Amino acid sequence: MNITNKTPKPLSVPLPGGKKLFLSPGKTGQVTQRAMEHPPLMKLLESGEIAASDETAPRTAAANRKFNPPSGSSTGGGAPGGAPRQSGDR
């Protein structure tokens, strides 16, 4: 579920488990169906400070790259430039 901040100020939306979702003016965030039933969130929804929609935001190519690095790239540590790391006394 998507929720959108409809106010001109940032909001701190209370979620179950003592968590909070911080939304800038006009921005959208995602919450679970269980969170939508949380009384403080329902109060914000009824007051019109936030709006809810059932659709989820589409994933962009940039978001996919963040979680799926291109094939052939090194995901391990190591020194930049491919040089082996030196260790020991000098």
Wavefront OBJ file of the C-alpha trace (Angstrom):
o trace
v 0.000 0.000 0.000
v 1.224 3.488 -0.829
v 0.600 6.479 1.397
v 1.182 10.073 0.305
v 1.798 13.139 2.474
v -0.839 15.708 1.468
v 0.393 18.460 3.814
v 2.944 21.219 3.121
v 5.071 20.013 6.061
v 7.058 16.808 6.747
v 5.157 14.073 8.583
v 6.212 11.362 10.986
v 3.721 8.539 10.406
v 3.485 6.111 13.361
v 3.632 2.425 12.411
v 3.086 -0.766 14.411
v 5.994 -1.907 16.547
v 7.019 1.616 17.517
v 8.442 2.383 14.061
v 7.905 5.605 12.116
v 7.792 6.512 8.448
v 9.087 10.001 7.680
v 7.439 11.587 4.639
v 8.400 14.901 3.051
v 5.606 17.086 1.630
v 4.001 15.424 -1.387
v 6.169 12.295 -1.129
v 4.927 8.706 -1.117
v 5.968 5.757 1.032
v 4.965 2.115 1.241
v 3.412 0.358 4.213
v 1.920 -3.080 4.753
v -1.792 -3.830 4.948
v -1.327 -4.549 8.660
v 0.127 -1.058 9.169
v -2.931 0.485 7.489
v -5.051 -0.905 10.343
v -2.876 0.813 12.998
v -5.119 3.350 14.848
v -2.722 6.354 14.728
v -2.207 5.863 10.984
v -5.958 5.535 10.457
v -6.431 8.849 12.311
v -4.025 10.600 9.872
v -5.864 9.013 6.958
v -9.279 10.174 8.217
v -8.000 13.723 8.832
v -6.786 13.973 5.236
v -3.131 14.530 6.122
v -2.220 11.382 4.188
v -3.865 9.591 1.274
v -3.673 5.853 0.593
v -3.666 3.926 -2.668
v -3.605 0.178 -3.228
v -1.073 0.211 -6.066
v 2.636 -0.294 -5.531
v 5.275 1.886 -7.127
v 6.961 0.346 -10.186
v 10.610 -0.599 -9.831
v 12.939 1.468 -11.924
v 16.088 0.289 -13.668
v 18.160 2.296 -11.181
v 16.513 0.466 -8.265
v 17.243 -2.881 -9.931
v 20.931 -2.001 -10.377
v 21.185 -1.186 -6.697
v 20.307 -4.761 -5.731
v 21.596 -6.634 -8.797
v 25.118 -5.542 -9.715
v 26.050 -6.055 -13.373
v 27.593 -9.420 -14.158
v 31.366 -9.544 -14.131
v 31.759 -6.915 -11.433
v 33.667 -7.677 -8.293
v 31.483 -7.614 -5.204
v 34.294 -8.543 -2.807
v 36.543 -6.154 -0.923
v 40.095 -5.557 -1.908
v 42.235 -2.653 -2.858
v 41.101 -0.329 -5.621
v 42.854 -0.861 -8.919
v 43.159 -4.611 -8.505
v 46.501 -4.536 -6.646
v 46.845 -7.100 -3.873
v 46.750 -5.768 -0.342
v 50.084 -5.672 1.435
v 50.356 -6.728 5.021
v 53.041 -7.477 7.578
v 55.978 -5.556 8.982
v 57.918 -3.213 6.724
l 1 2 3 4 5 6 7 8 9 10 11 12 13 14 15 16 17 18 19 20 21 22 23 24 25 26 27 28 29 30 31 32 33 34 35 36 37 38 39 40 41 42 43 44 45 46 47 48 49 50 51 52 53 54 55 56 57 58 59 60 61 62 63 64 65 66 67 68 69 70 71 72 73 74 75 76 77 78 79 80 81 82 83 84 85 86 87 88 89 90
